Every structure is written in C-alpha cells, then in structure tokens.
C-alpha cells in the first residue's frame, strides 16, 4: 500500500499526551470542502470487463423491433463512425437484448431480469444513461473511467477525493481498494499520479476469498516496545535524509505507509474480521466473496475511510462477453448472480444505519457494447 497519515503520525501515537496540544500536519487530516456536499464518502463498485448496458439497465425496446436489420440501412455513416470510425459495419446486424426488462419501484426504473435483488432498491438509485467511452480497448477504458485520461500517469478518482477531503480515521488509510485480481487497467486505476504517493490506495487482495493484510502483523519475535523503538529510529533517519534531499515524494509515501501500517495493526484486524457482524447481516449480504467485499466496504466507510473501491471480475469469468448470444447470456447471468445480492444489501444496510445519505455508491464499468452482431455471430463492443 502507499497511503499514509503524515510524517508526525507515529510520534502522535507514541506520545498521545502531546498529541492534543500539537496540531496535526497529516496530509490526510480531514479537510473542509469548498461547498457543503451531500456525500462525504464514496464506495466505488467497478465491474471489470465491460458490462453490456443493453442487458442490464439501459432498456432499448426498439432493438427488438429492428432485430436482424442491417446497421447501414438504419444508421448514417456519421452515426456509425461515431461508434468506431475504423470499423466496417456493412455486414453488421441489429441484435435485440438477450434478457427481458421490467419496471420497478415508484420511479419505474427499467431493470433486467438478472438483477432481482437490485430491482427492489431502485428508488434509492440514480441511473445515468449518458456515459460514453472514448476507447473500446479494455485497459484504456478502465484507466479512462478512473482518471479521465486515456493514458497512465494521472491521479485516480479515489486519490483526488482523498487529496481534497482527507480521512476521518487516522488509524486507517483514506483510500482502500479491495481487489479480486489484477485487471488489464493495472495500478493506474488506484494510484495517485502526479499527486503525492500518500493519496494512492492501500490495496487489499481478496482474490483468495480472504482479506490478505500483508505486513500488518507484528512478528512474534519482536515485542511492542522493540517495534516502537525501531519505528522511532527509522523516523529519525528518514527525517535526516529528508533534510538533505528535498522533494522526495516517493520517500515520503514510503514513510507514510510504514506509519499507517503501524497504526492499522490494531484497528484493521477488527475491521476486516467479518465474524464480528451478526449472522443476520452476513446473511443479508450473502456470505459470498463479493458480498464480503461489500460488507467490508460498509465497515470501512463506517470507521471513517473516505473512499473504498471494490473490483469485481479482475480474474476468472470477467464481464467481458464475446462470442454468440449464448456466451453473453451465460456470462452476464453468472456475474449478475454473484454481485446482485451484495450490491442491494450494501444499499439497504447503509440506509438502515443512516449512512446512505452521506455515502455515494457508484456502480460502473469501462464500456458497454454496440447493438450489433457480426456476420460470424459475435457481439461487438
């Protein structure tokens, strides 16, 4: 991880009696925004692979009417070039969505049949159907969705939020990423770019179904007193190095990460221990890998972590569905079944605790698909 709590965080921990009298200079100290916001925290649910909007939340009834029609007969060259100017659509045919849609809730939102749990909480959801991807390359699309740019090197959304608002919990990072594998977009999706490394995510690997908190456990052969002495010495040595070498951003980030890890040894172990939750709550989330990610995200936000991102589909059966209609049906039905209950539970649980009004829950993917099917029966991006 690379998130830290500032160069004096360790000193504050080792000398609590002085902390109250000494103003904190932590870069993650809570900051007042320029305007009064409704939301104070973010839980970002990122579905890796390119979820088809036409099979999930973007109801297009006209596609059924025009199914099988030639794309070039229905759309102008300018419209087709807007999808992909390098592609030949002469053999492309319109294909209707493979799942049925129904309206739900008082708002009447259209939702695909593959989300039975999520359809029950639609009145808590705002659907944005105007998103447009600038690239159909998965890695580029993922980076773009997280940074606003098509190439690496820029701060991620989580880094910007943490930079702007700080964190409410000095014992935890301001930005945590719960990752179920390594996706093609890579670390650019949660790094800090040209911002100080302090604001990048602390990454927790959940690919095994467990939450791996690497390097947070104190070795048995080191006593708490010895560990404090080691960290004090390291802090002094790093301070001397900083005096001689200014603008050492990477060094500062490394120092901050050690300080954060020291603080996290106590609180993090409790936050990631889902056995502390009542059985009724674990049942609500489904007690599945993704459900556990969502429950952990709620616990983190509740503890004061500012931005939590959950990656789903980084490995195994991603949301990336190529091939025939049967392949799309199997892919999206499988992935929806793995995530539907957890997302709905997260929204329900946050609302019951009074946290939904101040927590922005964002569900997104890198791009959807075009409404066309090729002559060789492959659905296109």
C-alpha positions in Angstrom: 0.0 0.0 0.0 1.0 3.6 -0.3 -1.4 5.6 1.8 0.0 7.2 5.0 -1.1 9.6 7.7 1.7 12.1 7.6 5.2 12.4 8.9 4.2 13.0 12.6 1.5 10.3 12.8 3.9 7.9 14.6 5.0 10.5 17.0 1.4 11.2 17.8 0.8 7.5 18.5 3.9 7.1 20.8 3.2 10.3 22.7 -0.6 10.6 23.0 -0.3 13.1 25.8 1.4 15.6 23.5 -0.9 15.0 20.5 -3.8 17.0 21.9 -1.6 20.1 22.3 0.2 19.7 18.9 -1.7 20.5 15.7 -1.6 17.6 13.2 0.1 18.2 9.9 -1.1 15.0 8.4 -1.9 15.3 4.6 -4.9 13.1 5.4 -6.3 15.3 8.0 -10.0 16.0 7.3 -10.4 19.0 5.1 -13.4 21.3 4.6 -14.7 21.3 1.0 -15.3 24.5 -0.9 -19.0 23.8 -0.9 -21.2 21.9 1.5 -21.6 18.4 -0.1 -24.4 15.9 0.4 -22.0 12.9 0.2 -18.9 12.6 2.5 -17.7 9.1 1.4 -17.6 7.0 -1.7 -17.9 3.3 -2.3 -17.0 2.6 -6.0 -18.1 -0.7 -7.4 -16.2 -1.3 -10.6 -17.3 -4.2 -12.8 -14.2 -5.3 -14.9 -14.7 -6.4 -18.5 -17.3 -4.1 -20.0 -20.8 -4.9 -18.8 -23.4 -4.7 -21.5 -25.7 -1.8 -20.7 -28.2 -3.3 -23.1 -28.5 -6.4 -21.0 -28.6 -4.7 -17.6 -30.0 -1.2 -17.1 -30.4 0.6 -20.5 -33.8 -0.6 -21.9 -33.9 -0.2 -25.7 -37.3 -1.6 -26.8 -36.7 -0.5 -30.4 -33.9 -3.0 -30.7 -36.5 -5.8 -30.7 -38.4 -4.1 -33.5 -35.3 -3.7 -35.7 -33.6 -7.0 -34.8 -31.9 -8.6 -37.8 -31.9 -5.4 -39.8 -28.7 -4.1 -41.4 -26.9 -1.4 -39.5 -26.1 0.5 -42.6 -29.8 0.6 -43.5 -30.8 2.1 -40.2 -27.9 4.4 -39.3 -26.0 7.1 -41.3 -22.3 6.8 -41.9 -21.7 9.6 -39.4 -23.6 7.8 -36.7 -21.7 4.6 -37.3 -18.4 6.4 -37.4 -19.3 7.8 -34.0 -19.2 4.3 -32.7 -15.9 3.3 -34.4 -14.6 5.1 -37.5 -12.2 2.3 -38.3 -14.9 -0.4 -38.4 -16.8 -1.7 -41.4 -20.4 -2.1 -40.5 -21.6 -3.3 -43.9 -22.3 -6.8 -42.5 -23.4 -5.8 -39.1 -27.0 -6.5 -38.0 -29.0 -5.3 -35.1 -29.4 -7.7 -32.2 -32.0 -7.4 -29.5 -31.1 -7.6 -25.8 -31.0 -11.2 -24.6 -32.8 -10.6 -21.3 -36.2 -9.2 -20.5 -36.8 -5.9 -18.7 -39.4 -4.8 -16.3 -40.2 -1.5 -14.5 -39.7 -1.4 -10.7 -40.3 0.8 -7.8 -42.2 4.1 -7.6 -39.7 5.6 -10.0 -40.5 3.0 -12.7 -36.9 2.2 -13.5 -36.3 -0.4 -16.1 -34.1 -3.3 -14.8 -33.0 -6.5 -16.4 -34.3 -9.8 -15.1 -30.8 -10.8 -14.0 -30.9 -8.3 -11.1 -33.9 -9.5 -8.9 -32.3 -8.1 -5.7 -31.2 -4.7 -7.1 -34.6 -4.2 -8.6 -36.1 -3.9 -5.1 -34.0 -0.9 -4.2 -34.3 1.2 -7.4 -35.9 4.1 -5.6 -32.5 4.7 -4.0 -30.7 4.7 -7.3 -30.0 7.3 -9.9 -29.4 5.8 -13.4 -27.0 7.7 -15.7 -27.5 6.5 -19.3 -25.5 9.2 -21.0 -22.0 7.8 -20.4 -19.8 7.4 -23.4 -16.5 5.6 -23.7 -13.6 7.1 -25.7 -11.9 3.7 -26.3 -13.0 0.1 -26.8 -9.7 -1.2 -25.5 -10.3 -2.7 -22.0 -7.1 -1.4 -20.4 -7.5 2.1 -21.8 -11.2 2.2 -21.0 -10.5 1.2 -17.4 -7.9 3.8 -16.9 -10.1 6.5 -18.6 -13.0 5.6 -16.3 -10.8 6.1 -13.2 -8.7 9.1 -14.2 -10.5 10.8 -17.1 -7.5 10.3 -19.3 -6.6 7.6 -21.9 -3.1 7.0 -20.7 -1.5 6.3 -17.3 0.1 8.9 -15.1 -2.8 10.8 -13.8 -4.5 10.7 -10.3 -7.3 8.2 -9.9 -10.7 9.3 -8.6 -10.0 7.9 -5.2 -6.8 9.8 -5.0 -8.4 13.0 -5.9 -11.2 12.6 -3.3 -8.7 11.7 -0.6 -6.5 14.6 -1.6 -9.4 17.0 -1.4 -11.2 15.8 1.7 -8.6 13.8 3.8 -9.7 11.0 6.0 -11.8 10.8 9.2 -9.8 7.9 10.7 -6.2 8.5 11.5 -5.7 4.8 12.1 -6.7 3.8 8.6 -5.9 4.8 5.1 -8.1 7.4 3.4 -8.4 5.2 0.2 -8.7 1.4 0.2 -9.0 -0.8 -2.8 -10.5 -4.3 -2.4 -9.1 -6.1 -5.5 -10.1 -9.6 -6.6 -7.2 -9.9 -9.0 -5.2 -7.9 -11.5 -7.1 -6.3 -14.3 -5.7 -5.0 -17.6 -6.0 -1.4 -16.4 -3.4 -2.1 -13.8 -2.4 0.0 -10.8 -3.2 3.2 -12.7 -6.8 2.8 -11.6 -6.0 3.4 -7.9 -2.6 5.3 -7.9 -2.1 9.0 -7.2 -0.4 10.0 -10.5 1.3 13.3 -10.1 -0.2 13.8 -6.6 1.9 12.7 -3.6 2.0 8.9 -3.1 0.3 9.4 0.2 -3.1 9.6 -1.6 -2.9 6.4 -3.6 -4.9 3.3 -2.4 -3.9 0.8 0.1 -4.7 -2.4 -1.9 -6.2 -5.4 -0.1 -6.0 -8.7 -2.1 -9.4 -10.5 -1.9 -8.8 -13.0 -4.8 -8.5 -16.0 -2.4 -11.8 -15.1 -0.8 -9.9 -13.9 2.3 -8.7 -10.4 3.1 -4.9 -10.6 3.0 -3.5 -7.8 5.2 0.2 -8.2 4.2 2.9 -6.9 6.6 0.4 -5.8 9.2 1.1 -8.5 11.8 3.9 -7.8 14.3 6.5 -10.7 14.2 6.3 -12.8 17.3 10.0 -12.4 18.0 9.6 -8.6 18.2 8.0 -7.1 21.3 5.7 -4.0 21.0 8.4 -1.9 22.8 11.1 -3.1 20.3 8.8 -2.3 17.4 8.2 1.2 18.7 12.0 1.7 19.1 12.6 0.5 15.5 10.0 2.9 14.1 11.3 5.8 16.1 14.8 5.2 14.8 13.6 4.8 11.2 11.6 8.0 11.5 14.6 9.9 12.7 16.8 8.5 10.0 14.3 9.4 7.3 13.9 12.9 8.7 17.7 13.4 8.4 17.6 12.1 4.8 14.7 14.5 4.0 16.7 17.4 5.3 19.4 16.7 2.8 17.2 15.7 -0.1 14.2 17.8 -0.6 11.1 16.8 -2.7 11.5 13.1 -2.1 7.8 12.3 -2.8 8.4 8.5 -3.1 10.3 8.5 0.2 7.6 10.4 2.0 5.0 8.0 0.7 7.1 5.0 1.9 7.4 6.7 5.3 3.7 7.3 5.5 2.9 3.7 4.6 5.0 2.4 7.5 3.3 4.8 9.8 -0.1 3.8 8.6 0.7 0.1 8.8 1.8 0.6 12.4 -1.5 2.3 13.2 -3.5 -0.3 11.3 -2.2 -3.3 13.3 -4.9 -2.8 15.9 -8.0 -1.4 14.1 -7.6 -3.0 10.7 -7.6 -6.6 12.1 -11.0 -5.8 13.7 -12.5 -4.1 10.7 -11.7 -6.9 8.3 -13.0 -9.6 10.7 -16.5 -10.1 9.4 -17.2 -12.6 12.2 -17.9 -9.6 14.3 -21.0 -8.9 12.3 -24.4 -10.5 13.3 -25.4 -13.6 11.3 -28.4 -11.7 10.1 -26.2 -9.1 8.5 -23.9 -11.6 6.9 -26.9 -13.4 5.5 -28.2 -10.2 4.1 -25.0 -9.8 2.0 -25.0 -13.4 1.0 -21.7 -14.5 2.7 -20.1 -14.8 -0.8 -16.7 -13.3 -1.9 -18.4 -10.2 -3.4 -20.9 -10.0 -0.6 -18.0 -9.9 1.9 -16.3 -7.2 -0.2 -19.4 -5.1 0.1 -19.8 -5.7 3.8 -16.2 -4.8 4.4 -16.7 -1.6 2.4 -19.5 -0.6 4.7 -17.4 -1.3 7.8 -14.5 0.7 6.3 -16.7 3.7 5.5 -18.4 3.5 8.9 -15.0 3.7 10.5 -14.0 6.9 8.6 -12.3 5.6 5.5 -13.1 8.2 2.8 -13.0 6.2 -0.4 -13.4 2.4 -0.9 -13.2 0.7 -4.3 -14.3 -2.8 -5.0 -13.1 -4.5 -8.1 -15.2 -7.4 -9.4 -14.2 -9.5 -12.4 -10.5 -8.9 -12.4 -9.8 -12.6 -12.8 -11.8 -15.7 -13.8 -15.1 -15.2 -15.5 -15.0 -11.4 -16.2 -17.9 -9.4 -17.5 -16.1 -9.4 -20.9 -18.6 -11.4 -23.1 -17.5 -12.1 -26.7 -18.9 -14.7 -29.0 -22.5 -15.7 -29.6 -25.7 -14.9 -27.8 -25.4 -18.0 -25.7 -22.0 -16.8 -24.4 -23.4 -13.4 -23.4 -26.3 -15.0 -21.7 -24.2 -17.3 -19.6 -21.5 -14.7 -18.8 -23.9 -11.9 -17.6 -26.3 -14.2 -15.8 -23.4 -15.8 -13.9 -21.8 -12.5 -13.0 -25.0 -10.8 -12.1 -25.9 -13.7 -9.7 -22.5 -13.2 -8.0 -23.0 -9.4 -7.4 -26.7 -8.7 -7.3 -27.4 -9.5 -3.7 -24.3 -7.9 -2.4 -25.0 -4.5 -4.1 -28.6 -4.5 -2.9 -27.6 -5.4 0.6 -25.0 -2.6 0.7 -27.6 0.0 -0.2 -30.1 -1.4 2.2 -27.6 -1.7 5.1 -26.2 1.8 4.5 -29.7 3.2 4.6 -30.7 1.4 7.8 -27.6 2.9 9.5 -28.2 6.4 8.3 -25.1 6.3 6.1 -26.7 6.3 2.6 -27.4 10.0 2.7 -23.7 10.7 3.1 -22.2 7.8 1.1 -22.1 7.9 -2.7 -22.3 4.3 -4.0 -21.2 4.2 -7.6 -21.6 1.2 -9.9 -19.6 1.4 -13.2 -17.7 -0.5 -15.9 -15.3 0.6 -18.7 -17.8 0.5 -21.5 -20.8 -1.4 -22.8 -21.5 -2.9 -26.3 -22.9 -1.8 -29.6 -26.3 -3.1 -30.6 -24.8 -5.0 -33.5 -24.0 -8.6 -34.2 -21.4 -9.6 -36.8 -22.0 -12.0 -39.7 -20.0 -14.6 -37.7 -22.3 -14.1 -34.8 -20.0 -12.1 -32.5 -21.4 -9.3 -30.4 -19.3 -6.2 -30.8 -18.1 -3.6 -28.4 
